[in-house]
């Protein structure tokens, strides 16, 4: 644009060329079913990308396609808009050339939705009222109208040994894998009258006191917790219903002991030996980790506490759990993230222990307790002040220290030097990389719940760990990235095209052969209730042989963001820094395109001019409005010429 002048590229064609495909955009346009915007020469204005229109026009002329010179995906998007069905079909075949409903080499298995159980979750209001003894049934009805209330959607997946537990809205299903038979469904809970928020699974405890009865699954909703024992034949017996008296925010097993915590400062423990549930008040809790039989708590007052769960309830004082302060932060900042690493020389007494933690001010610290420091407790080892937002996740492993802050999951990593298994100061921890794991959450919860879409890091601490990145809530794509440097391990896409609503990384033994090692799998839960399994062990081996890139490229990110309304998403763990949450889609999802003019001759005596442009759309449409014309909406939706009543319809506007 120069002043008020537009430099446009011209295209000329005939009406016959444009209208040989029935029920297309052009047949409707030239038949008068769509209102047109014309200039003084009678040329028709159409606001689309000229570079993509050229191959479409060539196809309409010759019925031939040369996809090497264009982006197949973008061209298919334009062909759908214009309603050129034969071209769309060809492009779909090109786009799906390397894609199959059987997945890639990494696809390892598919568990269909548990059928009748999901169907039974869709109850009428009268059915709910007949099941609910309370008057009004308000607690039941909120399940269907509240956040993430789709009964058939997978909400949470968790794994333990060769078992996984899959939580839906109102029931939980357990699966077990055997080398000879593969994955089999072994337990389904009764349908509950409330929405499941948390799930915990205990499939095997070496040397446990319960013998074959050590398999348990627990779910939590609000303040209530239900615990079942799973018998060898697959039947489940309800052990009990317990209350934490405040909303449960974490639910997990330490050995055979079931633990529930809340940020308000409540800890609940169920002991497998005494069958006793105990609630304990501590200071407000921001983070936790486990180490052997110890439960380590990071609290709001800047202190780290521990509870020896294994000795509960023997070590009780005045009917309370024995909660011991282990360390206090020098600045007394809230402990917002916590990671405990037990060195190879860790003994039952816990003398050899290393803890990394993050604070509300963004500080990362490492404290150590070795035999020479037992008398005085853990000693401050290193401090890093590299984050300006609260630290939300931290992981100390054999070779790396990884921290994540609330600024859109900003990750900082360090290499860790060890001498005879213990962290060493020579040369000590050195900075490695900095990157982000951008992941947007759905405000209304239909993209899954936060407990089922944790980014990680996942994996054993003596191996390379990974982050799982789901960029937008409604997507069928996940990125697996190394936690140490952010490089991409693989990109996974749902084999049936359904949205991914939950995921977890878990190692399964898989084989009883001598020398076989556990294999690492990613389990993805989907909006239709299915579970898909992916072989991350193979993915890691392949990634080690090729030069891999990081997370989504700018083009991939824009494509993903184009699938969601940013006004209905939020970034997890919001920070004081500016975020994408309150930025409109119009200011982020934008393609800048070059303008062109297409001069079309409908007949020899009747010229038409198609002027697709997007760069100066604002000024050009304003000018058009001055002539009383209605601007066309530019959407990415496929073109539809008319609705059932025969009235004209047009695509909706989408900022591009």
N, C-alpha and C positions, 0 to 999 in steps of 0.2 A: 504494500500500500504506500502510495506517495501522495500526501495531501488527501484529497477526496477521490483519487483514482484507484482502480483495482486492475491489477495485471492478471489476466485469466487465461488459462489454456483452453483451446477450442476443440470440440469433438463434433463431427458430423456423421449422421447416419440416417436411415430411413425408418418410417413407421413400421414397415413390415419386419425389419430386423429386430425392433424393440418388442414387438407384440406376438412373435410366434410361440412364445411360452404362455399358455393360458393362465388366467387368474394371477398374473404377476403384477408388480407395482406399475410397470409401464403400461400394460393393457388397461388398468384402472385409470391411470393418469391421462392417457390419450383418449379414453372414452368419456371423460368428464366426470367420472365418479369421485375423483379427488379434486378439490379446489387447487388451482394453480396460481403461481406468482410469475408474471411475465414482465419483461422490460418493454421499452418503446418499439423494439423490432419484433416483438412477439415471441421472444425466447423465453423458455420456461426455466425457472430457478429451482434447483434441487440441491439441498445442503448436505453433500457427502464428500468423501475423500476422493479426489481425482485420480491419484496414483492407483487406487484399488479399482476404480471404475474402468480403467483402460483394459485390463484383462477380462473383465466381465463383458465389455462391449465386443472384444475380439471373440469371446466364446459365442455371443449371440450372432456374430457374423459367420463364423466358421464351424461352430460346434466342436472346437478343439480347445484343449487346455494344456498350457505349458507351466506347471506349478513351480519349476525351479527358480523362476525369476521373481516369485512373490512369496509372501508368508501365507501358507495354506490356511492357518487358523483365522487370520484376519480376513482373508478373501472369503472364507466360508461364512464369516459373520456378515459381510456385505451382501453375499449372494442370498442369505436368508432374509435380509432386509428387503431386497428387491424381489424376493419370491421366485428366484430362478431355480426351480426344483431340480432339473437335470444336473445343473452345475453343483448344487448343494450335495447331491448324492455322490458325485464323483469326488468332491473335496472331502466328504466324510470318509470315504474309503482310503484316501491318501492320508488323512489325519490319524486314522486308526490302524494304519499299516502295521505298526509295531505293538499295538495294544490288543489284548485278548481278554475274554471273560475268565480265562484261566490264569490271568496275571502274568507276571514276569518270572524270571528264574528265582526270585526271592520269595514268591508266594508259596506258602507252606500248607495252607489248609483253610477250610471254610466250615463254620458251625452255623447252621440255619437258625432262625428264631425259634424259640422253644414252643412254637405252635399254639396248642390249645390254651397254654398258660397265659400267653399274651392276650388271646381272644377273650379269656375270662376276665381280664382286667378292665375291659370296656363294659361297664355296667351302667344300666339306666339309673336314674335318680331313685326310682322305687326300689330297685335291687339294693342300692346303697342303704336306703332307709331300713330295709328289712334286716340288713346285717349289722346295723349300728344300734346298740342298745340305748345310746343317749338320745335325748330329744333334739330334733332339729337337724341332726347330721351335718352340722356346719363343718366339723373337722374333716369329714369325708369329702364333702363337696369342694373344699378348697384344693384338694388334690387335683381335680380336673380343671380348675380355673386358675391355679397358681402358676408359678414359674416352672418351666421345664416339665409340664404335666403330661407329655405324650407317654402313654403307658407302654408303647412298644419300643421306645428308644432306650438304647444302652446308656446308663448313667455313669457307672463306675466298673472298672475291672481291677481285680487284685490277684496276685499269685503267690503260692507258697509250695516249694518242691514241685511235684508233678501235678498240681491242682491249680485251677483258677476259679474264682468266684465272680459272677457277673450280676450286677445289681441293675434291675429295671426300676420303674417308678414305684411299684408296690410289692415286688417279690425279688428273691435272689435265687440264682441257679448255680450249681457247682459242677465242674467238669474235671475228669481225671484222664491222664494219658498213660497208656501202656505201649511198649514197643510193638507188641503183636497186634493189638486191636486199635491203636490210635486213640483219639479223644472220644470219651463217652460221657453222657450226662448221668450224674449219679445222685443228685439231690435237687429238689425244688421246694422252696419254702411255701407255706400257705400265703395266700394273698393278704396283704396288710391294708389297714384303713388309713395309712398315712404315707407320705412321700419319703423314700429312703434317701438320706443325706450322706451316710458313711457306711463302709463295709470293711470287715476284717476277717481274715482266713488263717486258720492254723491246721496244716495238713500233716505235720510230722515233727515230733520233738525227740531228738536222740536221747534214749535213756529216760524218757518221761515216765512219770508215775502212773499215767493212765493207760499204758499199754496200747492196745488197738483202738481204744476209745479216745485217742488224743486229737481226732479230727473234729474241728469246731468251726462254725461260721457265725458271725455276729453282724447285726445291722443296727443303725441308729437313725432316729428322726427326732428332731427337736431335742427334748431332754431325755427321751426314752431309748433303751437299748434292749434288744432281744437276742438271746444266745441259744444256738442249737448245737447238739452233739450229733455227728453224722456216724451212723453205725456202719459196720463192714458191708452190710447188704444194701446200703444206700438210703435206708430210712433215717429220718431225722427225729430226734427227741428234743423238745424244748426244755432247756435247762432252767431258764428263768427270764423274767422281765425286770430290768433294773432302771433306776432313775439317777441321773447326775444332778437333777434339780435346776440345772442351767443348760442351755443349748450345747450339745456335743460337737466339738470342732475337730477332734482327732480321735480315731478308734484303731487300735492295733494290739497285737499280742507280743508279750515278752515271755518266751517259753510257753508255758500253759496258762499264764496269767493274762487276762484281758484288761487292757488299760483304756480309759477314756479321759480326755482332758478338755478344758475350756479356757479361753483367754481370761475369763473372770477370776481364775485362781482355784478352780476345782479340779481335783484328780480323783478318778474312781478306779478301783482295782477289784477284780474278781479273782479269787484264789482257787485253783483247780483242786487242791487237797481239802480245804475246809468248806468249799462251795459257799464262800462268804463274800458278800459285796461290801466294800468299804469306801466311803467318800471322805476326802481329806481337803481341807482348806489350806491353800498356800497363797503366796502373793500372785498378782496377775501374771499369766504365762504368755509369752510371745513366741516361743520356739521350744523344740524338744529333739532329742535323739536317744538312741539306745546303744548300750555297749555291754554285751554279755547279759548279765542279769540286772544291770543298772539302768535306771531311767534318769536321764539328765535333762533338767529343765532350765531354759533361759528365760529370765523373768524381767518384768517391767522396772524393777528397782535397781537393775544393773548387776544382779547376782546370778550365779549359776549354782543350782542345787542338784542333789542326786538322791534317789531312793533305791535301796537294794530290794528289788521286787522278789527275788528268789527267797529271801529270808522272811518275807511277809507271810503270816502275821506274827512270827516269833519275835521280831524286833519291833515291838510296839511300846509306846510310852503314853500312859494315860489314855489308852484306846485309840491313839493316833498313829498314823504312819510315821516312821522315823525319817524325817526330811532333814538333810544335812547340807549346809552351805559349803560349796566346794571352792568358789572363787568370786571375787567382786571386781567389776570393771573399775579401772583407775578413775575414769570420768563419771562413773555411775550412770552411763547411758543404758537405755533399755537393750536387752539382748534379743535381737530380732531374728537371728539365724544361728544355728548351732550344728557342729559336726564333730564326732568323736572318732579318732583313729586308734585302734588297738595295735600296737607294734607286734611283730612276731614273738617278742619276748614277754608279752603281757602275761602276767600270772593271775591266778584267781583273786589275789589280793588287790589287783588293779594298780600295782605300783608303777607299771610302765604304760602311760596313757598320754595321748596328745589331743588337744581340743582346739579347733578353729571356730571363731564366732564373729558375727557381725553385729553392729549396733544401729540404733535409730539415727545416729549422726553420720552413718556411712563408713565408720571405721572398721577395719578388719584386723583382728588380733589372733595370735597363736600362743597358747599356753601349753606347757609340758610338765609332766610329773614323772621323773625317773627316780631310781632308787636313792640317789643322793639328795633328792629334794622331798622325800616322803614326809619327813618331820615337819616341814613348813608348807606343805601343800603345793599345788601347781604354781609354776613360775612363769611370768610373762616372757615370751621368747621373741616375738616380732610383732610390729604394728605397721599397718598400711593405711594411709589416708588418701585413697584414690577415688572413692565414691562421694558424690554430693547429695545422694538420696539414701534413704534407709536401705540397709542390706536385707534382702528377702530370702536368699538361699545361699548356702555355703557348703563346700565339700572339700575335705582334706583326705587325700588318698595317698597311695604309696609314692606316686611320682608328681602329683600336681595339687595345687591349692586353687580352688575355683570359687569365685564369689559373684553373686547376681544382685543388682540393686533395683529399686522401684522405677528407675528411669527407663521404661519400656524394656525391661529385662536386659539391662546393660551388663555384660559379663567381663570380668577381669580374671586373668589366669596367671599363675606363677609356676615355675618348675621347682620341685622340692628335692634337695640333695640329702641323701641319707648315708649314714655310716653304721654298718652292722645293724641295719633295720631301724635305727633311731634318726630323727631329723637332725641335720647337721648345720652348723653355722659356716662351714667352709665348702663352697662359697655361699651357702644359705639359699633362701628362696629368691629367685630372680624373675623379673617380669617376663611374660611370654607373649600374650596377645590380649586384644580388646575387641569385642564385637557385641552385637545385639541379637536377641532371639525375640523378634517382634511377634506378639500373639494377642489378638483381639478377642475379647469375650462378648457373648451375646447378652444384652441387658435383660431380655425377658427369659433367659435360661433355656431356650429351645435348642441352643447349640451344644447342650450338655452342661453338667455342673462342674464347678471348679475342682472338686476332689477327683474327677475323672480325667482331667486334661492338664495335669501338672507337667511342666516342661522337663523336669529332671533336675540334675543329671541322674541317669540310670546306669546300673552296672556294679559289679564287685569292685572294691576299692583297690585291689591289686591288679586290675585290668584297665584298659582304656574305656572310659565312660562316654555316654552320649546324651545329647539333648534331643527332645522330640518337639518339632516346631509345627504347630497348626496356625497358620497366619490369620485366617478369618474363621468365624464360627461355622458357616454353612459351606463346607468344602469337602471334597473327596480326596484331598491330597495332604500328605505329611512329608516333612523334610527331617531326615535323621542327620545330626551334625555331631562331630567330635567335640566333647566338652573342653578339651585342652586347647584347641585352636580355632574352633568354629567351622572347620572345613566340612563340606557335605560328604556324608557316607553314601547316602542314596536318597532317592525320591520315590515315595510309595503312593500309589493311587488305588482307590477302591475298585475291586474287580467288577462290581455291579453298579457303580456310579452313585451309590448312596453316600450321604454325608457322614463324616466321621464325628462321633459325639463323645467318645472316650478312648483312651489308649493307656497301655502300660508296657514296660519292658521287663521280661522275666526270663530266668534261666531254668531249663528243664533238663533232667538227667537223660531221658530219652533212650539210652541203651545200657544194658547190664553187662556188656562185653568188657573184658579186662582192658584197661588203658583208654577207654572211651571217656571223653570229657563232656560236661554239660554244654548244651547249646543255648545260645541267646536268641530269644524270639521277641518280636513286637506283636502284641495283641491289640487290634483295633476294634472298637465297638461302633455300631452304625445306627442310623436313624430308623432302619427297618427291623432292628433287633438282632441282626446277625453279628457274628464274630469272625474276623479274618486274621490269619496268622502269617507272619513274615519272618524269614530266616535272617537275623542280623549277623549271625556268625559268618555266613557266606558273604553278606554285604561288606563286613569289615575286611574279609580276606580280599575281595575284589577291589575295594577302595585302596588297599595298601599297594596295589600293583599299578594304579593309574593316578594321574594328576587330577585331583578332585578340587572343585571350587567350593565356595562357602554356602550360605543360605540362598534364598530366592534372589535372582537378579532383579534389576529395576523393572525390566519388562515383565518378569513373572510376578513380581509384587503388584504392579499395576493391574495385571490381569486378575489376580486374586481379589484385590480391593474393589474391582469393578463388579464383583459378584455380591457385594454386601453394601448395606446402607450404613455409613459410618456413624450416622446419628443414632443408630440402634446398637452400637458397640461401645465397649470401654476397654481401656488397657488395664490389666490386672495390677493390683498393688500400686495405686495411683501415687505419684510423687508430686512435690511442690513444683517441679519443673513443668513447662508446657508440654501437653500431650496431644494425641490425635483425637481424644474423646470428644471435645467440643468444637472440633474443626469440621466445617461442613464438607459434604462430599464434593460440592462444586469447586472448592479450593484445593482439593487433592487429586481426585480422579479426573485427569485431564490429558487428552491427547492433542498435541499441536500438529496440525496438518497443513499442507500447502494447498492453495486455492487453484481451481481450474475452471474452465468454461467448456461445455460441450455443445457444439452447434449441431442440432439434429434436424434433418429434413424429413418431415413426416410424409409428404408427397413432393412432387417437383415444385408445386406452387405454394406449399405451406411450410415455411421454416419454423423450427422449434429450437430453442436454445436452452440447454441444461447447464446450470452454473453451480456445481457443487463446490462449496468452500467452507472451511472451518476456522481459518486463522483469524479472520476479521468478522466473525459472525455477529458480534454485538452491533458494530456500526452498520453492517449491511442490512441486518434485520430491522434496525431502527429506521433506516432509509425506506425499507419496504413498507413498514407500517404507515409511513407518511402518505403512501399511495392507497391506504385502506386495505392492504392485503393482510391475511392472517399468516403469521410465520409457521412453517412446518416444524413439527417436533422431531428431533433427530434421534431417535432411540436406537438401542441395540436390540430391540425386539424384532422378531421376524414380521414381515409385512403381512397384513390381512386386509383384503379389499373391502369386505363388507361383513356385517354381522348377520344373525339369523333373520332380523327384520328387514334386511336390505339396506340399512343405513350405512353410510361410509364410516370406516374406522381407520385410524392411523396410529403408528407407533407412538408410545409415550416418550417425552423428552428425557434424555439422560445426559448429564454433562460428560463430555468426552474431550 
